Amino acid sequence: MIDPDDREKAALVHAMKSMGLLMGEIGWSTRFKDLTAMQAGKLAEAAVDGFQESMVASAPRASSEVPF
């Protein structure tokens, strides 16, 4: 991501929080290289899902008004 806007920066923070919750379960002292393939996959999912959830939640809502 090059030059993220404020909404994207907030989504990244949300993604990191999602990853942090999972790292709490895995154990903070676990090195990344020592993660199992499943654990690494779950961390990737947490990052992507957290980012997407935040972007959807912060998306401008379409107006239901007729524009004319």
mmCIF file of the N, C-alpha and C atoms, coordinates in Angstrom:
data_MODEL
# 
_entry.id   MODEL 
# 
loop_
_atom_site.group_PDB 
_atom_site.id 
_atom_site.type_symbol 
_atom_site.label_atom_id 
_atom_site.label_alt_id 
_atom_site.label_comp_id 
_atom_site.label_asym_id 
_atom_site.label_entity_id 
_atom_site.label_seq_id 
_atom_site.pdbx_PDB_ins_code 
_atom_site.Cartn_x 
_atom_site.Cartn_y 
_atom_site.Cartn_z 
_atom_site.occupancy 
_atom_site.B_iso_or_equiv 
_atom_site.pdbx_formal_charge 
_atom_site.auth_seq_id 
_atom_site.auth_comp_id 
_atom_site.auth_asym_id 
_atom_site.auth_atom_id 
_atom_site.pdbx_PDB_model_num 
ATOM 1   N N  . MET A 1 1  ? 0.853   -1.161  0.000  1.00 0.00 ? 1  MET A N  1 
ATOM 2   C CA . MET A 1 1  ? 0.000   0.000   0.000  1.00 0.00 ? 1  MET A CA 1 
ATOM 3   C C  . MET A 1 1  ? 0.904   1.231   0.000  1.00 0.00 ? 1  MET A C  1 
ATOM 4   N N  . ILE A 1 2  ? 0.708   2.073   -0.969 1.00 0.00 ? 2  ILE A N  1 
ATOM 5   C CA . ILE A 1 2  ? 1.502   3.287   -1.077 1.00 0.00 ? 2  ILE A CA 1 
ATOM 6   C C  . ILE A 1 2  ? 0.656   4.469   -0.633 1.00 0.00 ? 2  ILE A C  1 
ATOM 7   N N  . ASP A 1 3  ? 1.190   5.243   0.282  1.00 0.00 ? 3  ASP A N  1 
ATOM 8   C CA . ASP A 1 3  ? 0.552   6.467   0.761  1.00 0.00 ? 3  ASP A CA 1 
ATOM 9   C C  . ASP A 1 3  ? -0.899  6.229   1.186  1.00 0.00 ? 3  ASP A C  1 
ATOM 10  N N  . PRO A 1 4  ? -1.118  5.415   2.237  1.00 0.00 ? 4  PRO A N  1 
ATOM 11  C CA . PRO A 1 4  ? -2.496  5.142   2.673  1.00 0.00 ? 4  PRO A CA 1 
ATOM 12  C C  . PRO A 1 4  ? -3.188  6.401   3.183  1.00 0.00 ? 4  PRO A C  1 
ATOM 13  N N  . ASP A 1 5  ? -4.484  6.489   2.891  1.00 0.00 ? 5  ASP A N  1 
ATOM 14  C CA . ASP A 1 5  ? -5.251  7.628   3.397  1.00 0.00 ? 5  ASP A CA 1 
ATOM 15  C C  . ASP A 1 5  ? -5.665  7.342   4.844  1.00 0.00 ? 5  ASP A C  1 
ATOM 16  N N  . ASP A 1 6  ? -6.364  8.280   5.466  1.00 0.00 ? 6  ASP A N  1 
ATOM 17  C CA . ASP A 1 6  ? -6.719  8.133   6.878  1.00 0.00 ? 6  ASP A CA 1 
ATOM 18  C C  . ASP A 1 6  ? -7.602  6.909   7.127  1.00 0.00 ? 6  ASP A C  1 
ATOM 19  N N  . ARG A 1 7  ? -8.504  6.638   6.214  1.00 0.00 ? 7  ARG A N  1 
ATOM 20  C CA . ARG A 1 7  ? -9.391  5.484   6.350  1.00 0.00 ? 7  ARG A CA 1 
ATOM 21  C C  . ARG A 1 7  ? -8.598  4.176   6.278  1.00 0.00 ? 7  ARG A C  1 
ATOM 22  N N  . GLU A 1 8  ? -7.651  4.116   5.375  1.00 0.00 ? 8  GLU A N  1 
ATOM 23  C CA . GLU A 1 8  ? -6.804  2.928   5.249  1.00 0.00 ? 8  GLU A CA 1 
ATOM 24  C C  . GLU A 1 8  ? -5.895  2.767   6.460  1.00 0.00 ? 8  GLU A C  1 
ATOM 25  N N  . LYS A 1 9  ? -5.381  3.871   6.982  1.00 0.00 ? 9  LYS A N  1 
ATOM 26  C CA . LYS A 1 9  ? -4.546  3.802   8.186  1.00 0.00 ? 9  LYS A CA 1 
ATOM 27  C C  . LYS A 1 9  ? -5.347  3.257   9.361  1.00 0.00 ? 9  LYS A C  1 
ATOM 28  N N  . ALA A 1 10 ? -6.594  3.704   9.490  1.00 0.00 ? 10 ALA A N  1 
ATOM 29  C CA . ALA A 1 10 ? -7.454  3.203   10.562 1.00 0.00 ? 10 ALA A CA 1 
ATOM 30  C C  . ALA A 1 10 ? -7.739  1.713   10.367 1.00 0.00 ? 10 ALA A C  1 
ATOM 31  N N  . ALA A 1 11 ? -7.908  1.294   9.121  1.00 0.00 ? 11 ALA A N  1 
ATOM 32  C CA . ALA A 1 11 ? -8.158  -0.115  8.826  1.00 0.00 ? 11 ALA A CA 1 
ATOM 33  C C  . ALA A 1 11 ? -6.937  -0.960  9.172  1.00 0.00 ? 11 ALA A C  1 
ATOM 34  N N  . LEU A 1 12 ? -5.749  -0.422  8.954  1.00 0.00 ? 12 LEU A N  1 
ATOM 35  C CA . LEU A 1 12 ? -4.526  -1.136  9.321  1.00 0.00 ? 12 LEU A CA 1 
ATOM 36  C C  . LEU A 1 12 ? -4.435  -1.326  10.833 1.00 0.00 ? 12 LEU A C  1 
ATOM 37  N N  . VAL A 1 13 ? -4.816  -0.310  11.585 1.00 0.00 ? 13 VAL A N  1 
ATOM 38  C CA . VAL A 1 13 ? -4.816  -0.421  13.049 1.00 0.00 ? 13 VAL A CA 1 
ATOM 39  C C  . VAL A 1 13 ? -5.798  -1.511  13.472 1.00 0.00 ? 13 VAL A C  1 
ATOM 40  N N  . HIS A 1 14 ? -6.972  -1.529  12.848 1.00 0.00 ? 14 HIS A N  1 
ATOM 41  C CA . HIS A 1 14 ? -7.967  -2.557  13.150 1.00 0.00 ? 14 HIS A CA 1 
ATOM 42  C C  . HIS A 1 14 ? -7.408  -3.947  12.829 1.00 0.00 ? 14 HIS A C  1 
ATOM 43  N N  . ALA A 1 15 ? -6.727  -4.058  11.700 1.00 0.00 ? 15 ALA A N  1 
ATOM 44  C CA . ALA A 1 15 ? -6.131  -5.335  11.303 1.00 0.00 ? 15 ALA A CA 1 
ATOM 45  C C  . ALA A 1 15 ? -5.085  -5.788  12.314 1.00 0.00 ? 15 ALA A C  1 
ATOM 46  N N  . MET A 1 16 ? -4.269  -4.850  12.783 1.00 0.00 ? 16 MET A N  1 
ATOM 47  C CA . MET A 1 16 ? -3.246  -5.204  13.770 1.00 0.00 ? 16 MET A CA 1 
ATOM 48  C C  . MET A 1 16 ? -3.869  -5.660  15.081 1.00 0.00 ? 16 MET A C  1 
ATOM 49  N N  . LYS A 1 17 ? -4.996  -5.050  15.454 1.00 0.00 ? 17 LYS A N  1 
ATOM 50  C CA . LYS A 1 17 ? -5.684  -5.481  16.672 1.00 0.00 ? 17 LYS A CA 1 
ATOM 51  C C  . LYS A 1 17 ? -6.204  -6.906  16.502 1.00 0.00 ? 17 LYS A C  1 
ATOM 52  N N  . SER A 1 18 ? -6.732  -7.217  15.330 1.00 0.00 ? 18 SER A N  1 
ATOM 53  C CA . SER A 1 18 ? -7.202  -8.579  15.056 1.00 0.00 ? 18 SER A CA 1 
ATOM 54  C C  . SER A 1 18 ? -6.048  -9.568  15.143 1.00 0.00 ? 18 SER A C  1 
ATOM 55  N N  . MET A 1 19 ? -4.917  -9.191  14.580 1.00 0.00 ? 19 MET A N  1 
ATOM 56  C CA . MET A 1 19 ? -3.739  -10.052 14.631 1.00 0.00 ? 19 MET A CA 1 
ATOM 57  C C  . MET A 1 19 ? -3.237  -10.183 16.069 1.00 0.00 ? 19 MET A C  1 
ATOM 58  N N  . GLY A 1 20 ? -3.299  -9.112  16.827 1.00 0.00 ? 20 GLY A N  1 
ATOM 59  C CA . GLY A 1 20 ? -2.852  -9.125  18.215 1.00 0.00 ? 20 GLY A CA 1 
ATOM 60  C C  . GLY A 1 20 ? -3.664  -10.078 19.073 1.00 0.00 ? 20 GLY A C  1 
ATOM 61  N N  . LEU A 1 21 ? -4.968  -10.116 18.839 1.00 0.00 ? 21 LEU A N  1 
ATOM 62  C CA . LEU A 1 21 ? -5.810  -11.057 19.585 1.00 0.00 ? 21 LEU A CA 1 
ATOM 63  C C  . LEU A 1 21 ? -5.382  -12.491 19.312 1.00 0.00 ? 21 LEU A C  1 
ATOM 64  N N  . LEU A 1 22 ? -5.100  -12.782 18.070 1.00 0.00 ? 22 LEU A N  1 
ATOM 65  C CA . LEU A 1 22 ? -4.662  -14.126 17.702 1.00 0.00 ? 22 LEU A CA 1 
ATOM 66  C C  . LEU A 1 22 ? -3.276  -14.427 18.271 1.00 0.00 ? 22 LEU A C  1 
ATOM 67  N N  . MET A 1 23 ? -2.385  -13.452 18.252 1.00 0.00 ? 23 MET A N  1 
ATOM 68  C CA . MET A 1 23 ? -1.058  -13.662 18.829 1.00 0.00 ? 23 MET A CA 1 
ATOM 69  C C  . MET A 1 23 ? -1.148  -13.919 20.326 1.00 0.00 ? 23 MET A C  1 
ATOM 70  N N  . GLY A 1 24 ? -2.147  -13.336 20.973 1.00 0.00 ? 24 GLY A N  1 
ATOM 71  C CA . GLY A 1 24 ? -2.358  -13.615 22.385 1.00 0.00 ? 24 GLY A CA 1 
ATOM 72  C C  . GLY A 1 24 ? -2.667  -15.085 22.624 1.00 0.00 ? 24 GLY A C  1 
ATOM 73  N N  . GLU A 1 25 ? -3.401  -15.681 21.692 1.00 0.00 ? 25 GLU A N  1 
ATOM 74  C CA . GLU A 1 25 ? -3.717  -17.111 21.788 1.00 0.00 ? 25 GLU A CA 1 
ATOM 75  C C  . GLU A 1 25 ? -2.497  -17.967 21.455 1.00 0.00 ? 25 GLU A C  1 
ATOM 76  N N  . ILE A 1 26 ? -1.755  -17.561 20.436 1.00 0.00 ? 26 ILE A N  1 
ATOM 77  C CA . ILE A 1 26 ? -0.582  -18.333 20.000 1.00 0.00 ? 26 ILE A CA 1 
ATOM 78  C C  . ILE A 1 26 ? 0.537   -18.228 21.025 1.00 0.00 ? 26 ILE A C  1 
ATOM 79  N N  . GLY A 1 27 ? 0.730   -17.029 21.516 1.00 0.00 ? 27 GLY A N  1 
ATOM 80  C CA . GLY A 1 27 ? 1.806   -16.762 22.470 1.00 0.00 ? 27 GLY A CA 1 
ATOM 81  C C  . GLY A 1 27 ? 2.761   -15.733 21.895 1.00 0.00 ? 27 GLY A C  1 
ATOM 82  N N  . TRP A 1 28 ? 2.913   -14.628 22.606 1.00 0.00 ? 28 TRP A N  1 
ATOM 83  C CA . TRP A 1 28 ? 3.728   -13.519 22.104 1.00 0.00 ? 28 TRP A CA 1 
ATOM 84  C C  . TRP A 1 28 ? 5.203   -13.886 21.995 1.00 0.00 ? 28 TRP A C  1 
ATOM 85  N N  . SER A 1 29 ? 5.636   -14.888 22.711 1.00 0.00 ? 29 SER A N  1 
ATOM 86  C CA . SER A 1 29 ? 7.057   -15.250 22.650 1.00 0.00 ? 29 SER A CA 1 
ATOM 87  C C  . SER A 1 29 ? 7.367   -16.158 21.459 1.00 0.00 ? 29 SER A C  1 
ATOM 88  N N  . THR A 1 30 ? 6.338   -16.548 20.711 1.00 0.00 ? 30 THR A N  1 
ATOM 89  C CA . THR A 1 30 ? 6.545   -17.408 19.539 1.00 0.00 ? 30 THR A CA 1 
ATOM 90  C C  . THR A 1 30 ? 7.130   -16.589 18.398 1.00 0.00 ? 30 THR A C  1 
ATOM 91  N N  . ARG A 1 31 ? 8.245   -17.027 17.872 1.00 0.00 ? 31 ARG A N  1 
ATOM 92  C CA . ARG A 1 31 ? 8.850   -16.336 16.733 1.00 0.00 ? 31 ARG A CA 1 
ATOM 93  C C  . ARG A 1 31 ? 8.037   -16.633 15.484 1.00 0.00 ? 31 ARG A C  1 
ATOM 94  N N  . PHE A 1 32 ? 8.019   -15.677 14.573 1.00 0.00 ? 32 PHE A N  1 
ATOM 95  C CA . PHE A 1 32 ? 7.256   -15.861 13.342 1.00 0.00 ? 32 PHE A CA 1 
ATOM 96  C C  . PHE A 1 32 ? 7.732   -17.101 12.596 1.00 0.00 ? 32 PHE A C  1 
ATOM 97  N N  . LYS A 1 33 ? 9.027   -17.338 12.590 1.00 0.00 ? 33 LYS A N  1 
ATOM 98  C CA . LYS A 1 33 ? 9.571   -18.491 11.870 1.00 0.00 ? 33 LYS A CA 1 
ATOM 99  C C  . LYS A 1 33 ? 9.171   -19.817 12.512 1.00 0.00 ? 33 LYS A C  1 
ATOM 100 N N  . ASP A 1 34 ? 8.716   -19.768 13.763 1.00 0.00 ? 34 ASP A N  1 
ATOM 101 C CA . ASP A 1 34 ? 8.311   -20.974 14.471 1.00 0.00 ? 34 ASP A CA 1 
ATOM 102 C C  . ASP A 1 34 ? 6.804   -21.243 14.404 1.00 0.00 ? 34 ASP A C  1 
ATOM 103 N N  . LEU A 1 35 ? 6.076   -20.373 13.731 1.00 0.00 ? 35 LEU A N  1 
ATOM 104 C CA . LEU A 1 35 ? 4.633   -20.596 13.586 1.00 0.00 ? 35 LEU A CA 1 
ATOM 105 C C  . LEU A 1 35 ? 4.394   -21.795 12.685 1.00 0.00 ? 35 LEU A C  1 
ATOM 106 N N  . THR A 1 36 ? 3.329   -22.510 12.966 1.00 0.00 ? 36 THR A N  1 
ATOM 107 C CA . THR A 1 36 ? 2.936   -23.575 12.048 1.00 0.00 ? 36 THR A CA 1 
ATOM 108 C C  . THR A 1 36 ? 2.315   -22.924 10.815 1.00 0.00 ? 36 THR A C  1 
ATOM 109 N N  . ALA A 1 37 ? 2.183   -23.687 9.764  1.00 0.00 ? 37 ALA A N  1 
ATOM 110 C CA . ALA A 1 37 ? 1.547   -23.164 8.554  1.00 0.00 ? 37 ALA A CA 1 
ATOM 111 C C  . ALA A 1 37 ? 0.124   -22.706 8.863  1.00 0.00 ? 37 ALA A C  1 
ATOM 112 N N  . MET A 1 38 ? -0.566  -23.447 9.714  1.00 0.00 ? 38 MET A N  1 
ATOM 113 C CA . MET A 1 38 ? -1.939  -23.079 10.069 1.00 0.00 ? 38 MET A CA 1 
ATOM 114 C C  . MET A 1 38 ? -1.966  -21.759 10.842 1.00 0.00 ? 38 MET A C  1 
ATOM 115 N N  . GLN A 1 39 ? -1.049  -21.601 11.788 1.00 0.00 ? 39 GLN A N  1 
ATOM 116 C CA . GLN A 1 39 ? -0.999  -20.359 12.568 1.00 0.00 ? 39 GLN A CA 1 
ATOM 117 C C  . GLN A 1 39 ? -0.673  -19.167 11.673 1.00 0.00 ? 39 GLN A C  1 
ATOM 118 N N  . ALA A 1 40 ? 0.296   -19.325 10.780 1.00 0.00 ? 40 ALA A N  1 
ATOM 119 C CA . ALA A 1 40 ? 0.653   -18.237 9.866  1.00 0.00 ? 40 ALA A CA 1 
ATOM 120 C C  . ALA A 1 40 ? -0.524  -17.895 8.965  1.00 0.00 ? 40 ALA A C  1 
ATOM 121 N N  . GLY A 1 41 ? -1.233  -18.907 8.494  1.00 0.00 ? 41 GLY A N  1 
ATOM 122 C CA . GLY A 1 41 ? -2.415  -18.674 7.667  1.00 0.00 ? 41 GLY A CA 1 
ATOM 123 C C  . GLY A 1 41 ? -3.498  -17.935 8.421  1.00 0.00 ? 41 GLY A C  1 
ATOM 124 N N  . LYS A 1 42 ? -3.700  -18.308 9.682  1.00 0.00 ? 42 LYS A N  1 
ATOM 125 C CA . LYS A 1 42 ? -4.708  -17.627 10.504 1.00 0.00 ? 42 LYS A CA 1 
ATOM 126 C C  . LYS A 1 42 ? -4.324  -16.170 10.747 1.00 0.00 ? 42 LYS A C  1 
ATOM 127 N N  . LEU A 1 43 ? -3.031  -15.904 10.929 1.00 0.00 ? 43 LEU A N  1 
ATOM 128 C CA . LEU A 1 43 ? -2.590  -14.511 11.088 1.00 0.00 ? 43 LEU A CA 1 
ATOM 129 C C  . LEU A 1 43 ? -2.847  -13.709 9.821  1.00 0.00 ? 43 LEU A C  1 
ATOM 130 N N  . ALA A 1 44 ? -2.575  -14.302 8.671  1.00 0.00 ? 44 ALA A N  1 
ATOM 131 C CA . ALA A 1 44 ? -2.843  -13.627 7.398  1.00 0.00 ? 44 ALA A CA 1 
ATOM 132 C C  . ALA A 1 44 ? -4.335  -13.359 7.251  1.00 0.00 ? 44 ALA A C  1 
ATOM 133 N N  . GLU A 1 45 ? -5.152  -14.332 7.589  1.00 0.00 ? 45 GLU A N  1 
ATOM 134 C CA . GLU A 1 45 ? -6.602  -14.154 7.523  1.00 0.00 ? 45 GLU A CA 1 
ATOM 135 C C  . GLU A 1 45 ? -7.055  -13.039 8.459  1.00 0.00 ? 45 GLU A C  1 
ATOM 136 N N  . ALA A 1 46 ? -6.515  -13.019 9.665  1.00 0.00 ? 46 ALA A N  1 
ATOM 137 C CA . ALA A 1 46 ? -6.888  -11.988 10.633 1.00 0.00 ? 46 ALA A CA 1 
ATOM 138 C C  . ALA A 1 46 ? -6.533  -10.605 10.099 1.00 0.00 ? 46 ALA A C  1 
ATOM 139 N N  . ALA A 1 47 ? -5.379  -10.489 9.461  1.00 0.00 ? 47 ALA A N  1 
ATOM 140 C CA . ALA A 1 47 ? -4.959  -9.199  8.908  1.00 0.00 ? 47 ALA A CA 1 
ATOM 141 C C  . ALA A 1 47 ? -5.888  -8.755  7.786  1.00 0.00 ? 47 ALA A C  1 
ATOM 142 N N  . VAL A 1 48 ? -6.136  -9.643  6.845  1.00 0.00 ? 48 VAL A N  1 
ATOM 143 C CA . VAL A 1 48 ? -6.975  -9.289  5.687  1.00 0.00 ? 48 VAL A CA 1 
ATOM 144 C C  . VAL A 1 48 ? -8.413  -9.050  6.132  1.00 0.00 ? 48 VAL A C  1 
ATOM 145 N N  . ASP A 1 49 ? -8.958  -9.954  6.940  1.00 0.00 ? 49 ASP A N  1 
ATOM 146 C CA . ASP A 1 49 ? -10.340 -9.799  7.393  1.00 0.00 ? 49 ASP A CA 1 
ATOM 147 C C  . ASP A 1 49 ? -10.519 -8.526  8.213  1.00 0.00 ? 49 ASP A C  1 
ATOM 148 N N  . GLY A 1 50 ? -9.576  -8.265  9.118  1.00 0.00 ? 50 GLY A N  1 
ATOM 149 C CA . GLY A 1 50 ? -9.669  -7.056  9.932  1.00 0.00 ? 50 GLY A CA 1 
ATOM 150 C C  . GLY A 1 50 ? -9.632  -5.795  9.087  1.00 0.00 ? 50 GLY A C  1 
ATOM 151 N N  . PHE A 1 51 ? -8.758  -5.776  8.085  1.00 0.00 ? 51 PHE A N  1 
ATOM 152 C CA . PHE A 1 51 ? -8.661  -4.625  7.190  1.00 0.00 ? 51 PHE A CA 1 
ATOM 153 C C  . PHE A 1 51 ? -9.969  -4.450  6.417  1.00 0.00 ? 51 PHE A C  1 
ATOM 154 N N  . GLN A 1 52 ? -10.466 -5.529  5.841  1.00 0.00 ? 52 GLN A N  1 
ATOM 155 C CA . GLN A 1 52 ? -11.687 -5.446  5.041  1.00 0.00 ? 52 GLN A CA 1 
ATOM 156 C C  . GLN A 1 52 ? -12.892 -5.049  5.885  1.00 0.00 ? 52 GLN A C  1 
ATOM 157 N N  . GLU A 1 53 ? -13.012 -5.612  7.083  1.00 0.00 ? 53 GLU A N  1 
ATOM 158 C CA . GLU A 1 53 ? -14.124 -5.259  7.972  1.00 0.00 ? 53 GLU A CA 1 
ATOM 159 C C  . GLU A 1 53 ? -14.131 -3.765  8.268  1.00 0.00 ? 53 GLU A C  1 
ATOM 160 N N  . SER A 1 54 ? -12.966 -3.229  8.550  1.00 0.00 ? 54 SER A N  1 
ATOM 161 C CA . SER A 1 54 ? -12.872 -1.811  8.858  1.00 0.00 ? 54 SER A CA 1 
ATOM 162 C C  . SER A 1 54 ? -13.198 -0.946  7.641  1.00 0.00 ? 54 SER A C  1 
ATOM 163 N N  . MET A 1 55 ? -12.717 -1.353  6.481  1.00 0.00 ? 55 MET A N  1 
ATOM 164 C CA . MET A 1 55 ? -12.995 -0.577  5.272  1.00 0.00 ? 55 MET A CA 1 
ATOM 165 C C  . MET A 1 55 ? -14.485 -0.583  4.945  1.00 0.00 ? 55 MET A C  1 
ATOM 166 N N  . VAL A 1 56 ? -15.137 -1.713  5.117  1.00 0.00 ? 56 VAL A N  1 
ATOM 167 C CA . VAL A 1 56 ? -16.583 -1.792  4.861  1.00 0.00 ? 56 VAL A CA 1 
ATOM 168 C C  . VAL A 1 56 ? -17.342 -0.939  5.876  1.00 0.00 ? 56 VAL A C  1 
ATOM 169 N N  . ALA A 1 57 ? -16.956 -1.044  7.144  1.00 0.00 ? 57 ALA A N  1 
ATOM 170 C CA . ALA A 1 57 ? -17.649 -0.295  8.193  1.00 0.00 ? 57 ALA A CA 1 
ATOM 171 C C  . ALA A 1 57 ? -17.497 1.215   8.027  1.00 0.00 ? 57 ALA A C  1 
ATOM 172 N N  . SER A 1 58 ? -16.379 1.653   7.457  1.00 0.00 ? 58 SER A N  1 
ATOM 173 C CA . SER A 1 58 ? -16.141 3.092   7.323  1.00 0.00 ? 58 SER A CA 1 
ATOM 174 C C  . SER A 1 58 ? -16.492 3.628   5.937  1.00 0.00 ? 58 SER A C  1 
ATOM 175 N N  . ALA A 1 59 ? -17.039 2.785   5.076  1.00 0.00 ? 59 ALA A N  1 
ATOM 176 C CA . ALA A 1 59 ? -17.387 3.225   3.716  1.00 0.00 ? 59 ALA A CA 1 
ATOM 177 C C  . ALA A 1 59 ? -18.557 4.200   3.761  1.00 0.00 ? 59 ALA A C  1 
ATOM 178 N N  . PRO A 1 60 ? -18.516 5.206   2.903  1.00 0.00 ? 60 PRO A N  1 
ATOM 179 C CA . PRO A 1 60 ? -19.639 6.140   2.838  1.00 0.00 ? 60 PRO A CA 1 
ATOM 180 C C  . PRO A 1 60 ? -20.915 5.383   2.459  1.00 0.00 ? 60 PRO A C  1 
ATOM 181 N N  . ARG A 1 61 ? -21.975 5.726   3.094  1.00 0.00 ? 61 ARG A N  1 
ATOM 182 C CA . ARG A 1 61 ? -23.259 5.083   2.826  1.00 0.00 ? 61 ARG A CA 1 
ATOM 183 C C  . ARG A 1 61 ? -23.937 5.745   1.627  1.00 0.00 ? 61 ARG A C  1 
ATOM 184 N N  . ALA A 1 62 ? -24.483 4.924   0.759  1.00 0.00 ? 62 ALA A N  1 
ATOM 185 C CA . ALA A 1 62 ? -25.214 5.440   -0.395 1.00 0.00 ? 62 ALA A CA 1 
ATOM 186 C C  . ALA A 1 62 ? -26.527 6.051   0.086  1.00 0.00 ? 62 ALA A C  1 
ATOM 187 N N  . SER A 1 63 ? -26.867 7.157   -0.466 1.00 0.00 ? 63 SER A N  1 
ATOM 188 C CA . SER A 1 63 ? -28.104 7.824   -0.107 1.00 0.00 ? 63 SER A CA 1 
ATOM 189 C C  . SER A 1 63 ? -29.270 7.131   -0.799 1.00 0.00 ? 63 SER A C  1 
ATOM 190 N N  . SER A 1 64 ? -30.383 7.030   -0.094 1.00 0.00 ? 64 SER A N  1 
ATOM 191 C CA . SER A 1 64 ? -31.560 6.430   -0.692 1.00 0.00 ? 64 SER A CA 1 
ATOM 192 C C  . SER A 1 64 ? -32.444 7.486   -1.353 1.00 0.00 ? 64 SER A C  1 
ATOM 193 N N  . GLU A 1 65 ? -32.006 8.734   -1.315 1.00 0.00 ? 65 GLU A N  1 
ATOM 194 C CA . GLU A 1 65 ? -32.768 9.807   -1.954 1.00 0.00 ? 65 GLU A CA 1 
ATOM 195 C C  . GLU A 1 65 ? -32.607 9.750   -3.470 1.00 0.00 ? 65 GLU A C  1 
ATOM 196 N N  . VAL A 1 66 ? -33.659 10.103  -4.137 1.00 0.00 ? 66 VAL A N  1 
ATOM 197 C CA . VAL A 1 66 ? -33.609 10.213  -5.592 1.00 0.00 ? 66 VAL A CA 1 
ATOM 198 C C  . VAL A 1 66 ? -32.887 11.526  -5.917 1.00 0.00 ? 66 VAL A C  1 
ATOM 199 N N  . PRO A 1 67 ? -31.863 11.494  -6.749 1.00 0.00 ? 67 PRO A N  1 
ATOM 200 C CA . PRO A 1 67 ? -31.033 12.683  -6.973 1.00 0.00 ? 67 PRO A CA 1 
ATOM 201 C C  . PRO A 1 67 ? -31.641 13.763  -7.860 1.00 0.00 ? 67 PRO A C  1 
ATOM 202 N N  . PHE A 1 68 ? -32.922 13.706  -8.139 1.00 0.00 ? 68 PHE A N  1 
ATOM 203 C CA . PHE A 1 68 ? -33.530 14.758  -8.966 1.00 0.00 ? 68 PHE A CA 1 
ATOM 204 C C  . PHE A 1 68 ? -34.868 15.148  -8.412 1.00 0.00 ? 68 PHE A C  1 
# 
